[in-house]
Structures are given as structure tokens and as C-alpha cells.
Amino acid sequence: MTEIRFITQNLVSNLEQQLEQATTVYWITAFAMKSGVDLVLPSLVDAAKRGADIKLLVGDYLSITQPEALRRLIDAVPEAEVRIYQSHGLSFHPKAYLFRNTTENTLIVGSSNLSKSALTNGIEWSLSVPTPLEEPLFEEAATEFMRLFYHPQTLPMNSETFLLYEAKYNENNKAMPLSSLWANQDEIEVMFGTDGTDHEPVLIETNEIYSTDVTPRPAQELALKALEESMEEEYDKALAVMATGLGKTYLAAFFAERFKRVLFVAHREEILYQARDSFQHVHNSKKTGLYNATNKDIEADFLFASVATLSQEHHLAKFQSEEFDLIVVDEFHHATAPSYMRIINHFKPRFLLGITATPHRLDNSDVFGICDGNVAITINFLDAIQKQWLAPFKYFGVYDDTDYSQLRWVGTGYAEEDLARVQLHESMAEMIFSEWQSKKQTRTIGFCSSVRQAQFLANYFKQQGIHAISLDAKSDPDVRKSARQKLNDGELEIIFTVDLFNEGVDIPKVDTLLFVRPTESLAVFTQQIGRGLRLADGKDHCVIIDLIGNYRNADLKWRVFSPEDSTAKGVANIADALPMDCEIHLDTQVVDLVQHMIRKYRKPKDVLLSHYYELKADLGRRPTYLEFHLQTPVDTLSIRREFGSYFNLIQEAGDLSTHEERILRDYQAWLVEVEKTSMTKSYKMTLLHCMLQRGPSEWYKPILAEEVAQCFYEFLWGKKFRRDIDFTPAQQIKFSRFDQQKVAKHVEDNPMKFWSGKVDGLVRFENKEFWFDFDVAAEDQEILFQWTKEICEFRLHWYFERKAKRLN
């Protein structure tokens, strides 16, 4: 191993040297300037051509990062992942360059941002630390990089998000043109002081306070039976949705009895350690191990892996695709994130089990397709309360007169400084304390917006003689553990926290929840409610005290209690649908507020367009119909009601070219027919799917049933859940083997004859030939083909998704 080097000038030559042989390139800098990017761009391009894994993360702090620097990176190195960290005005100062090659790793950390002066002759200090391939220091740095790289506050850079940043940059630099000023002065950089705000560190809590029996409980027995049925039905993937408190991790441990080697994947270190302990409790003869920044127990029977570590290509490459018989993905509602998908796509286990307490589609992500439509079991917290597996609740919706419409919305939440301005004053604390005093029971968790709010409220409560404490991700692990024990024992009355007890940590005796923050995420709100619903001696219900103002999504949060109805009328009648012994009490002002928000802000067309623009910005391009369905929380059926077809929505959004607008007019009848034709079975869209295989110029032309029979059969028989949904047991016996004549006769009867009989002139079936009766100009063929394919793919997915939910 070469020695550690101290670098004071010409860092760029060191970066270029490392890039010559690098297989992995992870860079994180507070900002990037076009002059710095231009220096390293040729070497980055060469590394990308060799197939190096390149990830670059820069900050937007003070809008110093120049848009042109980002534009050059995404244009010249399209193979690289470039993301920007949205600092929301808080300091963001890391400067580190990580390299892997086939013989060693190198970590360069110092003061140099990605600018010409910093990389050449500026006054900068850096340390270049070479390490062996598996040395913990580099692994910790790489893991922490991945956590930051896919942090919710990061934004992937593409043609759409670039425009968003450029507009923000231009606006901010009108008042204080820091970036251009510095460029003119050869970018003499300034270091900014820290405000004390850091990212969440890795906190490990290895010992659970509470023990669990090793025999399955009723909910777990029910879930195990459902998973066994999935295997008997030849599924190799399944999702189990089980409310917090029902023992998802132990369910996975009991299910693992059927498999030799198991990989358990999670995104938080404490979940990994707790899962390892749970599995050891059930399987004390198995060898367990960890795979994270500091441990690489590859040979373990049951391996518990950090997503941030395992998702790195270097680490995935150490495992064969069929290395594990069972893969368990915890908190599966995260599974559509790039880091999770990299792991899921790499492995081919005998069975993939996703476990989550969060019903999918609740928060802009859908996992249905990942599990081939097999949601083996769903037990939400309302079902569990009804079966007396969880404690009932009494919910109090308390009116908060804060005007959130005056606060800035930044990315995925309100600007912290704006929230602090309205939250950190004595009158607000007094109101919160009064509501809590009148409704609370014995042990409370208070969920806050920020560390400052948690500390402010804890101090105020202590001044009132209450045993209170604030905890956050930076709190000492021993202090956290002690506080949990004291709350459970009754020595503490309330813990104020910030997203600390969302996943993986439980205090069963908690009987009061206090929400003093806007509900920005329904998934997180569901998880937090679960913290108070565990059964415990002396606890007969949980009190939920929730401050409700005119913040974003306030009118949608009722889906947590009444998933089928979030309308104003539904809000007033939620209590009628609650489990026995549950109550809901809303201030009159709350009901009036929600009704007002629904009338003012929830016009269906505006909601659809808003989600379309947000997804387009995230993807960097126009979303496909299926992507819009999978990655937004809206009811996709509303597209047909409001726009007639998805492409009419795109036109309303202003995203069609003149040529595309003309195609939309000329073929409107066809597009609406594909969008709206009835589907009691999938047969029409399956037929269309097969016809589309002939390509842009031929798909709509006459075809015989015999020609489509093989494709039709393979599509419906290729996935067991499709044939289970669309064929009776008698039909499955009849078509157990492919018989072209039998399948062709089936296709002729339905869908060919059936579809043609429903649409005058547009869909034809004569003399055993089926076709769509319109001509397509040569210049229109590719676009109409792609649009038809998009609608077909969406409708097939939506059909099987809906049918599978009904079966479950």
C-alpha cells in the first residue's frame, strides 16, 4: 500500500491519475463550477467509456453551483449519475473524492471543491489515503456517501431538474451574484461556518428491551399460511403488508425455516441488528452475519445487509445472482428507490419476500409490479384493531390556526426556518401543552418538525413540571436507550423526537401520540401511529392528538383512517367506519378547513396536472402512462373522466409538439377507445399487445387468430397470477398445454368477435381476420404506435393489479 500523501496544490493531477484506473468514482463537493468541471471532464469521459460506476453529488448551498457546470456533466457524461443536494439554506460543506480500482481504494478528503482554483493553485489542503480493498475506513466513507447520494433531499440531475435548478440559481443570484462574482475573481473560494446541522449518523442499538416468544402469533400464522399458499401456487415473489406491532421481522424469521441461505436487506443499521437478533432467537443453530460498512460476513447462512453498502456495484459483484434462496426486503415501500432496485435486479432467489407496514401506493411508490402482483396478505392497523391484535385509539383533530400557505415549500417539505418562525413561540407551546394536558394518558411520544422544535417543546414542558426529553438522530445511543426504558417504566412522561421512532423501534406501553408537525407523508404518518398501538398490560387504548392546519396534504390524511374516502363528506363520516372501541373527534374548525381545502385546492384536473409536472421533473422527461400510474398517488381512473385519454392530459400540460397535437386530433377516436374500452377480462389488451409486436407500420393491419395464438397464450400463461385471474379452473385444464387450434378458437370468440361487435367501424372482424379500420400516414406511424403501446401497457398492468387486490 502506498503512503498517505498531503496535497496542497494541483489536486487535479491526482484526480486524473486515479480516474485512469478507477472502477468506482464517488465524488461529493459543496459546489461545482464550470471551470473545475472542464478540467476533469476528459478524464471522467474516459472512465465512463471504460464502464466505471460514476456518481457525483454537489450541493446547492447559497446557489453557488453553476448551472453550466451541471449541464456539462450531464451532457458529456450521460453514463454518470449526477445529483444535487438541496440544502434548504443549511450548510453543506463536504469535499471528498473516492476511487476504487482492482488493487486498492483511495479516499481524498480536504478543502477542495470542484472549481479551477481549488483543483490547481488555490490555497487548499487535502489528504490522499490509499487503503486495501476491504479496509473499513473507505467502506464507511462509501456507505455514508451512498446514504447522502440517495437522501430524500437530493435531486437527480436531468434535462428537467436542470431547468428547475437554473431558474432557482438565476433568481437567487439577482440579489447576490456570488457565483458569477467569484468566477470573475478566479474563484477565490470562501469557507462558510457551520450552523450545527448535520445529517443523520449511523446509530446502532443492538439490544432490544422487549423479548418476543419464538412461536408465531395469530397474525404471523395467518401470514405464514398465505406465503405457503403463494409458494404452492408457484409464485416466487410476495409482499406481506402487516401493521406495525404485528411482528413482520419475526414473520420473516419463521418463513426462513424453509430456506438454506437468506439475505435480509434494510436501510437502517438498527433494523439490521434487531433483525439479526430476531432471526437468532428463532434459528439459534444458524450462522448469522452482517454486511455493512464495517462487517463483511459473506459466508453466513443468514446475512443482514445494509442497502447503502450492498447496492454499490463493487459489493454486489461479490455475490452470484443465485447466491441466496430467500431474500427479505424490509420496509418494502422503499423498494422502488434506485439503491433497492439495484439489489433486487442483481439477485435471482428462489423467493423474494417484501415486508412493510405501509400499504403500497400510499406515498408515491408502487411495489405491485416488483412482486408480480402477489400481495400475499394485507393486515392494516384498522384490521388488526378489529381482531384485537392492536390497541384501539381515540383520535383528536385539534385546529391549528397557523397559516402554512405563507411558508415556503422546498422540495419535499416546508423550509425549516419558516416552520421555526411559526412554531417556536410561547403561545404555540402553551396551546400544545393545554391540549396535551387535557387529553393525554401516561406515556407520550411527540413527533416534531425539527430538532429545534423538539428541544423548544421539551424545555417548555419541563418548565411546567413535566418529565420530558428531546431526542434526535444525533443523540447518544445510550441516552436514547435509557430514555426509551424510562418512558416505558413511567419515569419519563413524554419524548419529543424528529422521525426517530418511525421504523424499527417500539415502546409498547406508549399510550399517547402527539403530532405537532405538518403531515407531509402519509406513509410516515401511518408508521408513527403504529408506535402507539402495541398491546401492553394496563393499556386499553391509545390517544392521538393531532394538530391540523392548512398545510399541504391535510385534506388527504384521512385516507389513513378511511382509505376509500378522503372527500369532505367522508371526513365527517369516518367514525362510522372505524373498528369497535375506536373514536374520532374533530374540532369544528378542522372539518370546515378540510372542506374548504378540498373545494379550493383539489380540483381533479389541477391535481392530475400537478402530479404530472412533479413526476416529469423527477424523471427528466415526459412520463409514460404506466409510470404516471405507478409513481403518483392519484386515482388513474380520473384521467379518463377528466381528460378522456392520457395524451389529452399531456396536451393540457403543454407537452405535445405541433405534429403530436395533429396526431391527437386525427386519431382521437382510437386513443379514447383503447383508453376506455371495457375490460372484464384482459383479452382485448392482450390481443392488442400481441398485435403491437409486429411494429409501427403493421400492428393495426389484418391478422388471423392462428397468427396471434402463441403470443396470446404465452402472455397469459407466462405468469401464474395472470392465468389464475383470467381463466377458470376448467379453462386452465383445457389450456394446460399450448394447442394452436384451441387457443385460436378462444381468441376468435373473445376478444376478436366481442371487441368488433362493440365499436362501429373502428374495430373489425370479418372472414376470420381482425384489424383496426383506419390508415396511418407514414410520418405518424411511430408516434401512434408508441402511444397505443403506452396505453396498452398501462391497462394490462392496472387490470391485473386491480384483480389481484380483489383476490387478496
Residue pairs with C-beta under 8 A, 6 or more apart in sequence:
1 104
1 130
1 131
1 132
2 104
2 130
3 130
4 127
4 128
4 129
4 130
5 127
5 128
6 125
6 126
6 127
7 14
7 108
7 110
7 124
7 125
7 126
7 127
7 128
8 123
8 124
8 125
8 126
9 120
9 121
9 124
10 119
10 120
10 121
11 108
11 110
11 112
11 118
11 119
11 120
11 124
11 126
12 39
12 40
12 119
12 120
14 108
14 128
15 40
15 43
15 97
15 108
15 119
16 40
16 43
18 97
18 99
18 101
18 106
18 108
19 25
19 40
19 43
19 44
19 46
19 47
19 52
19 99
20 43
20 46
20 47
21 101
21 102
22 47
22 52
22 99
22 100
22 101
23 51
23 52
23 53
23 100
23 101
23 102
23 314
24 52
24 53
24 98
24 99
24 100
24 142
24 312
24 313
24 314
25 44
25 47
25 52
25 53
25 54
25 55
25 56
25 98
25 99
26 55
26 97
26 98
26 99
26 142
26 145
26 146
26 149
27 55
27 56
27 57
27 96
27 97
27 98
27 114
28 56
28 57
28 58
28 94
28 95
28 96
28 145
28 148
28 149
29 57
29 58
29 59
29 94
29 95
29 96
29 112
29 113
29 114
30 58
30 59
30 61
30 64
30 92
30 93
30 94
30 95
30 113
31 58
31 59
31 60
31 61
31 64
31 65
31 113
31 114
31 115
32 56
32 58
32 65
32 66
32 69
32 70
32 73
32 113
32 114
32 115
33 64
33 65
33 66
33 69
33 113
33 114
33 115
33 116
33 179
33 182
33 183
33 187
34 66
34 68
34 69
34 72
34 183
35 115
35 116
35 117
35 183
35 187
36 69
36 113
36 114
36 115
36 116
36 118
36 119
36 187
37 69
37 72
37 73
37 114
38 72
38 116
39 116
39 119
39 120
40 114
40 119
41 72
41 73
41 76
41 77
44 54
44 73
44 76
44 77
44 80
45 76
45 77
47 54
48 54
48 77
48 79
48 80
53 312
53 313
53 314
54 77
54 79
54 80
54 81
55 80
55 81
55 82
55 83
55 145
55 149
56 73
56 80
56 81
56 82
56 83
57 82
57 83
57 84
57 85
57 145
57 148
57 149
57 154
58 65
58 69
58 70
58 82
58 83
58 84
58 85
58 114
59 65
59 84
59 85
59 87
59 92
59 93
60 84
60 85
60 86
60 87
60 92
60 165
60 168
61 87
61 90
61 91
61 92
61 93
61 192
62 172
62 178
62 192
63 168
63 169
63 172
63 173
63 178
63 179
64 178
64 179
64 182
65 84
65 165
65 169
65 179
66 169
66 179
66 183
67 162
67 165
67 166
67 169
69 114
70 82
70 84
70 157
70 162
70 165
71 162
73 80
73 82
73 157
74 80
74 82
74 157
74 158
74 159
74 162
81 149
81 156
82 156
82 157
83 149
83 154
83 155
83 156
83 157
84 154
84 155
84 157
84 161
84 165
85 92
85 148
85 151
85 153
85 154
86 153
86 154
86 155
86 410
86 411
87 153
88 153
88 410
88 411
88 415
88 416
89 415
89 416
89 417
90 195
90 197
90 416
91 192
91 193
91 194
91 195
91 197
93 191
93 192
93 194
94 148
95 109
95 110
95 111
95 112
95 113
95 126
96 107
96 108
96 109
96 141
96 145
97 107
97 108
97 109
98 105
98 106
98 107
98 108
98 138
98 141
98 142
98 145
99 105
99 106
99 107
99 108
100 133
100 314
103 133
104 130
104 131
104 132
104 133
105 130
105 131
105 132
105 133
105 135
105 138
106 128
106 129
106 130
106 131
107 128
107 129
107 131
107 137
107 138
107 141
108 126
108 127
108 128
108 129
109 126
109 127
109 129
109 141
110 124
110 125
110 126
110 127
111 118
111 124
111 125
111 126
111 191
112 118
112 119
112 122
112 124
112 126
113 189
115 122
115 187
115 189
116 186
116 187
117 186
117 187
117 188
117 189
118 124
118 187
118 189
122 187
122 188
122 189
129 137
129 138
131 137
131 138
134 296
136 293
136 294
139 293
139 294
139 296
139 309
140 293
140 294
142 293
142 309
142 312
143 292
143 293
143 306
143 308
143 309
144 202
144 293
144 308
146 308
146 309
146 311
146 312
146 339
147 199
147 308
148 154
148 199
150 308
150 337
150 338
150 339
151 199
152 411
152 412
153 411
153 412
155 161
155 164
155 165
155 411
156 618
156 620
157 165
158 619
158 620
158 621
159 620
159 621
160 616
160 617
160 618
160 619
160 620
160 621
161 617
161 618
161 620
164 617
169 179
173 179
173 180
182 188
182 189
182 190
197 451
198 474
200 473
200 474
201 473
201 474
202 269
202 293
203 269
203 270
203 473
203 477
203 480
204 269
204 270
204 273
204 477
205 270
205 273
205 274
205 477
205 480
205 481
205 505
206 273
206 274
206 277
207 277
207 481
208 274
208 277
209 481
209 484
209 485
209 488
209 507
210 506
210 508
212 247
212 250
212 278
212 281
214 281
214 282
216 224
216 250
216 251
216 254
217 246
217 247
217 250
217 389
218 387
218 389
219 242
219 246
219 247
219 379
219 384
219 387
219 389
220 246
220 247
220 250
220 251
220 254
222 377
222 379
223 240
223 242
223 251
223 376
223 377
223 379
224 251
224 254
224 255
226 238
226 240
226 376
226 377
227 238
227 240
227 255
227 353
227 376
227 377
229 376
230 238
230 374
230 376
231 258
231 351
233 720
233 724
234 720
235 372
235 374
235 376
235 720
235 721
236 349
236 350
236 351
236 352
236 372
237 351
237 352
237 353
237 354
237 370
237 371
237 372
237 374
238 351
238 352
238 353
238 354
238 371
238 374
238 375
238 376
239 332
239 353
239 354
239 355
239 356
239 360
239 367
239 368
239 370
239 371
239 374
239 375
239 376
240 248
240 251
240 353
240 354
240 355
240 356
240 376
240 377
241 356
241 357
241 358
241 359
241 360
241 375
241 377
241 378
241 379
241 380
242 248
242 251
242 355
242 356
242 357
242 377
242 379
243 357
243 379
243 380
243 381
243 383
243 384
243 390
243 530
243 533
244 357
244 381
244 506
244 527
244 529
244 530
244 531
244 533
244 534
245 381
245 384
245 389
245 390
245 506
245 530
245 533
245 534
245 535
246 379
246 384
246 389
246 390
248 330
248 355
248 356
248 357
249 274
249 275
249 278
249 330
249 355
250 278
250 282
251 355
252 264
252 275
252 279
252 328
252 330
252 353
252 355
253 278
253 279
253 281
253 282
253 283
254 282
255 326
255 328
255 353
256 262
256 279
256 282
256 283
256 302
256 326
256 328
257 282
257 283
258 326
259 325
259 326
259 350
259 351
260 301
260 325
261 301
261 302
261 303
261 323
261 324
261 325
261 326
262 279
262 301
262 302
262 303
262 324
262 325
262 326
262 327
262 328
263 303
263 305
263 323
263 324
263 326
263 327
263 328
263 347
263 349
264 272
264 275
264 276
264 279
264 302
264 303
264 304
264 305
264 327
264 328
264 330
265 305
265 307
265 310
265 327
265 328
265 329
265 330
265 340
265 343
266 272
266 275
266 304
266 305
266 306
266 307
266 330
266 331
266 504
267 306
267 307
267 308
267 330
267 331
267 334
267 339
267 340
268 503
268 504
269 292
269 306
270 504
270 505
271 330
271 331
271 503
271 504
272 290
272 292
272 304
272 305
272 306
273 290
273 304
274 504
275 304
275 330
276 288
276 290
276 302
276 304
279 286
279 288
279 302
279 304
280 286
280 288
283 302
286 301
286 302
287 299
287 300
287 301
287 302
288 297
288 300
288 301
288 302
288 303
288 304
289 295
289 297
289 298
289 299
289 300
289 302
289 303
289 304
290 297
290 303
290 304
290 305
291 297
291 298
291 303
291 304
291 305
291 306
291 309
291 310
291 315
292 305
292 306
292 308
292 309
293 306
293 308
293 309
297 303
298 318
298 319
303 324
307 334
307 339
307 340
307 343
308 339
309 315
310 316
310 343
311 338
311 339
311 340
311 342
311 343
313 342
316 342
316 343
316 346
319 346
319 347
321 346
321 347
321 348
322 347
322 348
322 349
323 347
324 347
324 349
325 349
325 350
325 351
326 349
326 350
326 351
326 352
326 353
327 344
327 347
327 349
327 351
327 352
327 353
328 353
328 354
328 355
329 335
329 340
329 343
329 344
329 352
329 353
329 354
329 355
330 355
330 356
331 355
331 356
331 357
331 358
331 503
332 354
332 355
332 356
332 360
332 367
333 356
333 358
333 360
333 362
333 363
333 365
333 367
333 523
334 340
334 365
335 341
335 344
335 354
335 365
335 367
335 370
336 365
336 366
336 367
336 370
336 630
336 631
344 352
344 370
352 370
352 371
354 367
354 370
354 371
356 367
357 381
357 526
357 527
357 530
358 523
358 526
358 527
359 378
359 380
359 526
359 563
360 366
360 367
360 368
360 375
361 368
361 633
362 522
362 523
362 526
362 559
362 633
363 521
363 522
363 523
363 524
363 633
364 631
364 632
364 633
365 630
365 631
366 629
366 630
366 631
368 375
368 630
368 797
368 801
368 804
369 630
369 797
372 719
372 721
373 719
373 721
373 800
373 801
373 804
374 721
374 804
375 804
375 805
375 808
376 808
377 808
378 808
379 389
380 563
381 390
381 526
381 529
381 530
381 533
382 561
382 578
382 579
384 390
384 533
385 391
385 392
385 393
385 533
385 579
385 581
385 582
386 579
386 580
389 535
390 533
390 534
390 535
391 511
391 532
391 533
391 534
391 535
391 536
391 539
391 540
391 541
391 542
392 540
392 541
392 542
392 579
392 580
392 581
392 582
393 529
393 532
393 533
393 541
393 542
393 543
393 544
393 582
393 583
394 541
394 542
394 543
394 544
394 582
394 583
394 584
394 585
395 544
395 546
395 561
395 582
395 583
395 584
395 585
396 435
396 439
396 543
396 544
396 545
396 546
396 585
396 586
397 546
397 548
397 584
397 585
397 586
397 587
397 590
398 435
398 545
398 546
398 547
398 548
398 587
398 590
399 547
399 548
399 549
399 587
399 589
399 590
399 593
400 547
400 548
400 549
401 549
401 589
402 422
402 423
402 428
402 549
402 550
402 551
403 422
403 549
403 550
404 414
404 518
404 549
404 550
404 551
404 552
405 550
406 418
407 414
407 415
407 418
407 419
407 422
408 414
408 415
408 418
409 415
409 552
412 520
413 518
413 520
414 449
414 518
414 520
414 551
416 449
416 450
416 452
419 449
419 450
419 453
419 518
420 450
420 452
420 453
422 428
423 449
423 450
423 453
423 456
423 516
424 452
424 453
424 456
426 460
429 456
429 457
429 460
430 460
432 457
432 514
432 516
432 547
433 460
433 461
433 464
435 545
435 547
436 444
436 494
436 512
436 514
436 545
439 512
439 543
439 545
440 494
440 512
440 514
440 543
440 545
441 511
441 512
441 543
442 490
442 493
442 509
442 511
442 512
443 487
443 488
443 490
443 492
443 493
443 494
443 507
443 509
443 510
443 511
443 512
444 493
444 494
444 495
444 510
444 511
444 512
444 513
444 514
445 487
445 494
445 495
445 497
445 501
445 507
445 510
445 512
445 513
445 514
445 528
445 531
445 532
446 454
446 457
446 494
446 495
446 496
446 497
446 513
446 514
446 515
446 516
447 497
447 498
447 499
447 501
447 513
447 514
447 515
447 516
447 517
447 528
448 454
448 457
448 470
448 496
448 497
448 498
448 516
448 517
449 498
449 516
449 517
449 518
450 498
451 470
451 472
451 474
451 498
453 496
453 498
453 516
453 517
454 470
454 471
454 472
454 496
454 497
454 498
455 470
455 496
457 468
457 470
457 496
457 516
458 468
458 469
458 470
458 494
458 496
461 468
461 493
461 494
461 496
462 468
466 493
466 494
467 491
467 492
467 493
467 494
468 492
468 493
468 494
468 495
468 496
469 483
469 492
469 494
469 495
469 496
470 495
470 496
470 497
471 479
471 480
471 483
471 495
471 496
471 497
471 500
472 497
472 498
472 500
473 498
473 499
473 500
480 500
483 492
483 495
484 495
484 505
484 507
486 492
487 493
487 494
487 495
487 507
487 509
487 510
488 507
488 508
488 509
490 509
494 512
494 514
499 524
501 507
501 528
501 531
502 524
502 527
502 528
503 527
506 531
506 534
507 531
507 534
508 534
508 535
508 536
508 539
509 536
509 538
509 539
510 531
510 532
510 534
510 542
511 532
511 536
511 539
511 541
511 542
511 543
512 532
512 542
512 543
512 544
512 545
513 528
513 529
513 531
513 532
513 542
513 543
513 544
513 545
514 545
515 525
515 528
515 544
515 545
515 546
515 547
516 547
517 547
518 549
518 551
518 552
518 553
518 554
519 525
519 546
519 551
519 553
519 554
519 557
520 551
520 552
520 553
522 553
522 556
522 557
522 559
522 560
522 633
525 557
525 560
526 560
529 544
529 560
532 542
532 543
532 544
533 542
541 581
548 554
548 557
548 587
548 590
548 593
548 594
549 593
550 593
550 597
554 593
554 594
554 597
555 566
555 568
555 571
555 594
555 597
555 598
555 601
555 602
556 566
558 565
558 566
558 570
558 571
558 574
558 594
559 566
561 574
561 577
561 578
561 584
562 570
562 574
562 577
564 570
565 573
565 574
567 598
568 591
568 594
568 595
568 598
568 599
571 586
571 591
571 594
571 595
572 591
574 584
575 583
575 584
578 584
604 638
604 641
604 642
605 642
605 643
605 652
607 634
607 638
608 634
608 638
608 639
608 642
608 643
608 649
609 649
609 652
609 653
611 628
611 632
611 633
611 634
612 623
612 628
612 632
612 649
612 650
612 653
613 653
614 632
615 623
615 627
615 628
615 631
615 632
616 622
616 623
616 653
616 655
618 631
619 627
622 650
622 655
623 631
624 790
624 793
624 794
625 646
625 790
625 791
625 793
625 794
626 790
626 793
626 794
626 797
628 636
628 646
629 636
629 794
629 797
629 798
630 797
636 794
636 798
639 645
639 646
639 649
639 675
640 675
640 676
642 649
643 649
643 652
644 668
644 672
644 675
644 676
645 668
645 671
645 672
645 674
645 675
645 676
645 791
646 675
646 790
646 791
646 794
647 656
647 660
647 664
647 671
647 787
648 664
650 656
651 660
651 661
651 664
656 664
659 779
659 783
660 783
663 780
663 783
663 784
663 787
664 671
666 780
667 774
667 776
667 780
667 784
669 762
670 762
670 772
670 774
670 784
670 788
671 787
671 788
671 791
673 759
673 762
673 763
674 688
674 788
674 791
674 792
674 795
675 791
675 795
677 684
677 755
677 758
677 759
678 758
679 685
679 795
679 799
681 726
681 750
681 751
682 716
682 722
682 725
682 726
682 796
682 799
682 800
683 726
683 747
683 750
683 751
683 754
684 751
684 754
684 755
685 792
685 795
685 796
685 799
686 712
686 715
686 716
686 751
686 796
687 708
687 712
687 747
687 751
687 752
687 755
687 770
688 788
688 792
689 711
689 715
689 792
689 793
689 796
690 708
690 711
690 712
690 715
691 699
691 700
691 703
691 708
692 699
692 785
692 788
692 789
692 792
693 699
693 711
694 701
694 703
695 785
696 781
696 782
696 784
696 785
696 786
697 776
697 778
697 781
699 785
699 788
700 771
700 772
700 774
700 776
701 771
702 769
702 770
702 771
703 769
703 770
703 771
704 744
704 768
704 769
704 770
705 744
705 745
705 747
705 748
705 752
705 768
705 770
706 740
706 741
706 744
708 744
708 747
709 738
709 740
709 743
709 744
709 747
710 738
710 740
710 743
712 743
712 747
713 735
713 738
713 743
715 722
716 722
716 723
716 726
716 727
717 723
717 735
717 738
721 800
721 804
722 800
723 732
724 807
725 800
725 803
725 804
725 807
727 735
734 742
735 742
735 743
735 746
748 765
748 768
752 765
752 770
753 765
755 763
755 765
756 763
756 764
756 765
756 770
761 773
762 772
762 773
762 774
763 770
763 772
763 773
764 770
764 771
764 772
764 773
776 784
